[in-house]
Amino acid sequence: MSTKRYRPHKERVSNIPSGQLSQKRNAFRDSTTGEIRAKDGWQLSADKVRQGLPLRALDDLAQQLNVERAALAHVLGTSVRTLQRKTEESERLGPAASDRLARITRILNLAAHVFGEPAKASIWLTSISRALDGEVPLYMLDTDIGTERVQQELRQIEYGMPF
């Protein structure tokens, strides 16, 4: 019997040293979990998603992905005007929009793991993919099925084989 222990994907270390800021982004790789977090420290949890994430999380993610707020609003299923109103009133995102934002963050973390750095992950997520029938992976994250397809494609890239 082998004494080798199974290590889940979360324990793999990427090429980015812990705590190092990504290129001109407000993000860093957490030294304990290896996940990308905003510079100001917000972290995702089920309770925070249910309560609604702060709009700062949306802005941080838009900056990480180098996309306009309107592009993320489309994926979140909300209007730009609603986001503007919530900003003026210092409100939080609703639970559904927060869940989608958490989904995008999770896929961004997976892509950063697969490609080795957040900048490459951002480029891949915002570019047309032939493997995804000419769609932009980011825009597929508005549905669970689209998210599964993007996640499957990332796993195929990671392991170099189709599922």
Secondary structure in CASP SS format (residue, H / E / C, confidence):
PFRMAT SS
TARGET T0000
AUTHOR 0000-0000-0000
METHOD secondary structure of the structure
MODEL  1
M C 1.00
S C 1.00
T C 1.00
K C 1.00
R C 1.00
Y C 1.00
R C 1.00
P C 1.00
H H 1.00
K H 1.00
E H 1.00
R C 1.00
V C 1.00
S C 1.00
N C 1.00
I C 1.00
P C 1.00
S C 1.00
G C 1.00
Q C 1.00
L E 1.00
S C 1.00
Q C 1.00
K C 1.00
R C 1.00
N C 1.00
A E 1.00
F E 1.00
R E 1.00
D C 1.00
S C 1.00
T C 1.00
T C 1.00
G C 1.00
E C 1.00
I E 1.00
R E 1.00
A E 1.00
K C 1.00
D C 1.00
G C 1.00
W C 1.00
Q C 1.00
L C 1.00
S C 1.00
A H 1.00
D H 1.00
K H 1.00
V H 1.00
R H 1.00
Q H 1.00
G C 1.00
L C 1.00
P E 1.00
L H 1.00
R H 1.00
A H 1.00
L H 1.00
D H 1.00
D H 1.00
L H 1.00
A H 1.00
Q H 1.00
Q H 1.00
L H 1.00
N C 1.00
V C 1.00
E C 1.00
R H 1.00
A H 1.00
A H 1.00
L H 1.00
A H 1.00
H H 1.00
V H 1.00
L H 1.00
G C 1.00
T C 1.00
S C 1.00
V H 1.00
R H 1.00
T H 1.00
L H 1.00
Q H 1.00
R H 1.00
K H 1.00
T H 1.00
E H 1.00
E C 1.00
S C 1.00
E C 1.00
R E 1.00
L C 1.00
G C 1.00
P H 1.00
A H 1.00
A H 1.00
S H 1.00
D H 1.00
R H 1.00
L H 1.00
A H 1.00
R H 1.00
I H 1.00
T H 1.00
R H 1.00
I H 1.00
L H 1.00
N H 1.00
L H 1.00
A H 1.00
A H 1.00
H H 1.00
V H 1.00
F H 1.00
G C 1.00
E C 1.00
P H 1.00
A H 1.00
K H 1.00
A H 1.00
S H 1.00
I H 1.00
W H 1.00
L H 1.00
T C 1.00
S C 1.00
I C 1.00
S E 1.00
R H 1.00
A H 1.00
L H 1.00
D C 1.00
G C 1.00
E E 1.00
V C 1.00
P H 1.00
L H 1.00
Y H 1.00
M H 1.00
L C 1.00
D C 1.00
T C 1.00
D H 1.00
I H 1.00
G H 1.00
T H 1.00
E H 1.00
R H 1.00
V H 1.00
Q H 1.00
Q H 1.00
E H 1.00
L H 1.00
R H 1.00
Q H 1.00
I H 1.00
E H 1.00
Y H 1.00
G C 1.00
M C 1.00
P C 1.00
F C 1.00
END
